[in-house]
Amino acid sequence: MATKIRLCRIGAKKNPIYRMVIADARAPRDGKFIEQIGYYDPAKSPVILTIDEEKALRWLSTGAQPSSTAKSLLSQAGILAKFHESKN
């Protein structure tokens, strides 16, 4: 099964809040997911970004592919740098 790390929108109209989840690549954006690994709230000032580093590294090592937005957020949190260091 191909897995992706992506954002799932929750929250009210005009007030987006996102979960960072591991989902099957064929599942819809807000559909069924395997595991929640983080939380992102862009409406707050400063922006709230919480990611479980251990879970994220485990899923990246098993081959989960992050979406472009998830990849950007993982970079901001410093998780992608740790993943690339551990590969070398």
PLY file of the C-alpha trace (Angstrom):
ply
format ascii 1.0
element vertex 88
property float x
property float y
property float z
element edge 87
property int vertex1
property int vertex2
end_header
0.00 0.00 0.00
1.41 3.40 -0.99
1.25 5.81 1.93
1.41 9.58 1.95
2.03 12.14 4.63
-0.46 14.93 4.04
-2.74 17.46 5.65
-6.37 16.79 6.57
-8.51 19.89 7.06
-10.59 20.26 10.19
-12.03 23.42 11.70
-14.79 25.82 10.86
-15.50 27.82 7.73
-12.83 30.50 7.18
-10.88 29.08 10.15
-8.73 26.24 8.83
-6.92 23.88 11.17
-5.05 20.91 9.78
-3.99 17.49 11.04
-0.85 15.97 9.59
-1.81 12.37 8.85
-0.54 9.19 7.25
-3.07 8.04 4.66
-3.38 5.64 1.77
-2.52 7.53 -1.43
-5.95 6.69 -2.89
-7.97 8.00 0.08
-9.69 11.41 -0.19
-8.18 14.47 1.53
-10.47 14.44 4.55
-11.20 10.72 4.43
-9.92 7.74 6.33
-6.34 7.88 7.57
-3.95 5.44 9.24
-2.38 7.62 11.93
-2.23 11.25 13.02
1.31 12.53 13.51
0.85 16.27 13.90
-1.20 19.43 14.05
-0.95 22.73 12.14
-2.90 25.92 12.88
-1.98 28.70 10.41
-4.62 31.14 11.75
-2.87 31.73 15.08
-0.11 34.25 15.53
2.51 32.81 15.78
1.60 29.75 13.72
1.19 26.54 15.76
3.02 23.51 14.35
3.26 20.35 16.42
4.68 17.15 14.91
5.51 13.89 16.68
9.10 13.53 15.48
9.43 9.84 16.32
6.32 8.84 14.36
7.24 11.05 11.40
10.75 9.57 11.16
9.36 6.03 11.42
6.89 6.62 8.57
9.49 8.35 6.39
11.84 5.40 6.87
9.12 2.95 5.81
8.62 4.84 2.54
5.75 7.28 3.14
5.94 10.15 0.66
5.10 13.65 1.98
2.94 16.00 -0.09
4.54 19.32 -1.05
2.92 21.19 1.87
3.73 18.43 4.36
7.31 18.38 3.09
7.60 22.12 3.70
6.22 21.78 7.25
8.51 18.83 8.01
11.45 20.95 6.83
10.43 23.83 9.09
10.29 21.45 12.05
13.76 20.09 11.17
12.52 16.52 10.74
13.56 16.10 7.09
17.13 17.15 7.94
17.28 14.50 10.69
15.84 11.91 8.32
18.48 12.64 5.65
21.27 12.56 8.28
20.13 9.15 9.52
20.09 7.76 5.96
23.76 8.62 5.40
0 1
1 2
2 3
3 4
4 5
5 6
6 7
7 8
8 9
9 10
10 11
11 12
12 13
13 14
14 15
15 16
16 17
17 18
18 19
19 20
20 21
21 22
22 23
23 24
24 25
25 26
26 27
27 28
28 29
29 30
30 31
31 32
32 33
33 34
34 35
35 36
36 37
37 38
38 39
39 40
40 41
41 42
42 43
43 44
44 45
45 46
46 47
47 48
48 49
49 50
50 51
51 52
52 53
53 54
54 55
55 56
56 57
57 58
58 59
59 60
60 61
61 62
62 63
63 64
64 65
65 66
66 67
67 68
68 69
69 70
70 71
71 72
72 73
73 74
74 75
75 76
76 77
77 78
78 79
79 80
80 81
81 82
82 83
83 84
84 85
85 86
86 87
